[in-house]
Amino acid sequence: MVLDGFEMFPYYRDMTRLSATLSKLREEGRFRVLSPAIGIDFTSNDYLGFKAHPALRAAAVEALENGLDIGSGGSRLLRGNHPAHEQLEHEAAQFFGQEQALFFGSGFLANHALMTALPTKDDIILFDALVHASLRGGIQSNPAKHIRIPHNDANALEENLKANSGKTCWVVLESIYSMDGDFAPLSDIIMLCEKYNAMLVVDEAHATAVFGEKGKGLTFGHHSPNLITLHTCGKGLGVAGALVCASSEIMETLINKARPFIYSTAPMPLQAVLVSKALQLCAGADEQRTKLFALCELARKNFPCPPSPTPIIPHILGDEQKALAAATAMQAKGFDIRAIRPPTVPNGSSRLRITLNATLREQDVMALASALQGIA
Ligand SMILES: Cc1ncc(COP(=O)(O)O)c(C=O)c1O
């Protein structure tokens, strides 16, 4: 329909452009729609089954019954700073073995904050080729020079650290990669960062609650003022938000310079109360972790899995349409498994991203193994 005065309203022109973009996505088979969680959960990041934990429900009810406000009412720097946030940060710093912690509403926000507030324009950011979109977005918004290091290539990292030894370098990686489920060569990279006095940012999103002593992450036990870790609270911890852990100097910089922290309403106090409770549960969840690792082992014995024994199992199919068809076929068999396609993963590596969690039963994993044979 052509509207009178169309040219006078750029809004309509923009809408036409958006429609064209959406049509192109449809033509390319890359148009995404939201769909409900139906079937056995082989797709969430709720690795320990905390998201429906009765103790978290009870903590929420108790906090609300005791009169906890629902909203925070403002930015942390204004009236939004609630004792529940500070209590959580105190507990998290102790739990993760770092000097201080700072709570954000989500991991995406926290990563964006780290990458935009910490490196400055004369610095160099050396980031692994497969880091999460939240880190990449922040890096791209930072005027510092950034260099993409081939995935998990400690030699390439060292060459770049050597070549930039007069500058402040920020090395950015994930301890477990979200789409491939593989480990970073952390001890080599920690050694290199010490050797070249580089800052090290480790996103522990998929290790938190699962790996390291009591689920404290794969960096736990490494003490350095140059280390900054990110622990998301919506995956293994089952709630929402993220904790950045580092030295007090880094925290003060974030509080003073990180725009996503300064110019955003603080997370609901209830969110902080629940993450505190989730940290307590995490400390006592050896049984769930043991069960999860046993399920990982069972999966490895019964269908093709990459070498890293993590609960993230990519089933690479290459072609986007094949991945979509395979996901649909698995869903029809009662498994909630999703296709992951570009731009989330590189071109030609479309896949099913299968995740395991501690609420699954052995027979679920065995049923999955035979269903996967069916689609092969
Ligand atoms: C590696 C990694 N970092 C950060 C995030 C963002 O965390 P959140 O979901 O809390 O925003 C994700 C989420 O998918 C992730 O996989």
The ligand as an ORCA input file, in Angstrom:
! r2SCAN-3c Opt
* xyz 0 1
  C      30.104    -17.595     26.727
  C      28.955    -16.728     27.078
  N      29.187    -15.540     27.649
  C      28.188    -14.700     27.981
  C      26.874    -15.029     27.743
  C      25.790    -14.071     28.101
  O      25.257    -14.382     29.346
  P      23.740    -14.059     29.727
  O      22.916    -15.136     29.101
  O      23.717    -14.053     31.204
  O      23.431    -12.713     29.149
  C      26.569    -16.271     27.160
  C      25.163    -16.629     26.917
  O      24.793    -17.343     26.046
  C      27.629    -17.143     26.817
  O      27.403    -18.327     26.244
*
